[in-house]
Amino acid sequence: MPDFRLSGTEIVSLLKSIHIKGLVLTSNLFLAPLAGVGDNAYRILGRRFGAGLTFSEMVSANGIVRGNLKTHELMHISEGEKPLGIQLFGSDPAIMSEAAGIASGHGPDLIDINGGCSVRKVLRTGAGAALLADPEHLYRIVHACVNASPLPVSVKIRLGLREESINVVENGLAAEEAGASLLTLHPRTAAAKYDGHARWEYIARVKEVLSIPVCGNGGIRGAGDAVAMMEETGCDAVMVGRGALGNPWLLEDIVHAFESYPDGVEREGLPAETRIGLALEHLDLAISFKGERRAVRDMKRHLHRYIRGMRDAASVRERLFRADSAEDIRAQLRALER
Ligand SMILES: Cc1cc2nc3c(=O)[nH]c(=O)nc-3n(C[C@H](O)[C@H](O)[C@H](O)COP(=O)(O)O)c2cc1C
């Protein structure tokens, strides 16, 4: 495999604008789609801290076509989250095509196809990473969406279904030949779910073979990881998922590290008051989108992460899980500031 290590003398900054068909993104740092947590409020914060592209939670193509109200709610987009890709999952080219057309009317900048979900319920329907079993089938799905949408189409995949059937290069080529304008790779098999390390060497392999931009994903927990992924794989963009949960300022750390490359200036962690201030803002944003009852429920997936490592975090975490109103949450968080 060629050595993609970047030479410090050639590279001024790792932060680059990126062209995806007609779409120009000002930053090559992307916020990953995260079902159940990556909602409007989260994406607004992600964008503000430096994500050049955000993604909706995965949306069922069947649900879109059937006109399911909850499914359509997942496609609600506000200006502060853009540029944004709506991510579709499904297994039937005709339904995916119709869904891509409908989704394009909701105002996203890109349509993304989920070829990576490893949840059994989704795999059983032939969607998510099940698309990887047959590159020709993936080709038909991507081609159908490309024909149905005026927007660029991207695809997010894993290495393959399982270790014995890794076919990431075949699937990457199928996506590109079908007209995809960007490929994101989370280099684990579906069977591995989130176990073990993301195998970045496969990102390098795919980057070597494809002509379209390649985004690397998996295992970025600090700015140094994002820099290392760029250095080791030569990828065009990086995508951050779990690392930014309760920690959206990680994105700003990465932008800073990219801009100051190759110096890699370390940044101070944020003081507790600032982190609590952001958690409170996240709560208010969530309420503005989904109302207090749902926001209080859903924010419990985020809040404990914001307070990690703070004095008294363990007891406050318990109380946050029991909180049943926004005011209760605010009081618990403010108690940590004292
Ligand atoms: C709670 C959760 C929800 C996820 N939802 C989606 C999804 O809707 N679509 C998708 O393509 N990937 C989804 N993923 C996978 C992430 O986008 C990402 O590929 C994975 O977490 C690896 O990146 P990371 O190590 O930066 O988290 C999800 C992951 C988690 C943990």
The ligand as an SDF file (V2000), in Angstrom:
LIG
                    3D

 31 33  0  0  0  0  0  0  0  0999 V2000
  -26.4300    5.7870   18.4520 C   0  0  0  0  0  0  0  0  0  0  0  0
  -25.9250    5.6520   17.0500 C   0  0  0  0  0  0  0  0  0  0  0  0
  -26.7590    5.9080   15.9870 C   0  0  0  0  0  0  0  0  0  0  0  0
  -26.2820    5.7820   14.6600 C   0  0  0  0  0  0  0  0  0  0  0  0
  -27.1280    6.0530   13.6410 N   0  0  0  0  0  0  0  0  0  0  0  0
  -26.6680    6.0030   12.3580 C   0  0  0  0  0  0  0  0  0  0  0  0
  -27.5150    6.3390   11.2640 C   0  0  0  0  0  0  0  0  0  0  0  0
  -28.6950    6.7050   11.4200 O   0  0  0  0  0  0  0  0  0  0  0  0
  -26.9730    6.2500   10.0110 N   0  0  0  0  0  0  0  0  0  0  0  0
  -25.6720    5.8490    9.7990 C   0  0  0  0  0  0  0  0  0  0  0  0
  -25.2260    5.8010    8.6520 O   0  0  0  0  0  0  0  0  0  0  0  0
  -24.8590    5.5490   10.8150 N   0  0  0  0  0  0  0  0  0  0  0  0
  -25.3290    5.6190   12.0820 C   0  0  0  0  0  0  0  0  0  0  0  0
  -24.4700    5.3470   13.1120 N   0  0  0  0  0  0  0  0  0  0  0  0
  -23.0520    5.0920   12.8240 C   0  0  0  0  0  0  0  0  0  0  0  0
  -22.2460    6.4070   12.9030 C   0  0  0  0  0  0  0  0  0  0  0  0
  -22.7020    7.3290   11.9410 O   0  0  0  0  0  0  0  0  0  0  0  0
  -20.7480    6.1560   12.7080 C   0  0  0  0  0  0  0  0  0  0  0  0
  -20.5530    5.5450   11.4620 O   0  0  0  0  0  0  0  0  0  0  0  0
  -20.1600    5.2540   13.7840 C   0  0  0  0  0  0  0  0  0  0  0  0
  -20.6140    5.6410   15.0690 O   0  0  0  0  0  0  0  0  0  0  0  0
  -18.6180    5.2610   13.7490 C   0  0  0  0  0  0  0  0  0  0  0  0
  -18.1140    6.5530   13.9230 O   0  0  0  0  0  0  0  0  0  0  0  0
  -17.5840    7.1150   15.3610 P   0  0  0  0  0  0  0  0  0  0  0  0
  -16.5300    6.1590   15.8470 O   0  0  0  0  0  0  0  0  0  0  0  0
  -17.0590    8.4960   15.0640 O   0  0  0  0  0  0  0  0  0  0  0  0
  -18.7770    7.1180   16.2750 O   0  0  0  0  0  0  0  0  0  0  0  0
  -24.9500    5.4180   14.4240 C   0  0  0  0  0  0  0  0  0  0  0  0
  -24.0950    5.1580   15.5050 C   0  0  0  0  0  0  0  0  0  0  0  0
  -24.5620    5.2680   16.7950 C   0  0  0  0  0  0  0  0  0  0  0  0
  -23.6140    5.0040   17.9430 C   0  0  0  0  0  0  0  0  0  0  0  0
  1  2  1  0
  2  3  1  0
  2 30  2  0
  3  4  2  0
  4  5  1  0
  4 28  1  0
  5  6  2  0
  6  7  1  0
  6 13  1  0
  7  8  2  0
  7  9  1  0
  9 10  1  0
 10 11  2  0
 10 12  1  0
 12 13  2  0
 13 14  1  0
 14 15  1  0
 14 28  1  0
 15 16  1  0
 16 17  1  0
 16 18  1  0
 18 19  1  0
 18 20  1  0
 20 21  1  0
 20 22  1  0
 22 23  1  0
 23 24  1  0
 24 25  2  0
 24 26  1  0
 24 27  1  0
 28 29  2  0
 29 30  1  0
 30 31  1  0
M  END
$$$$
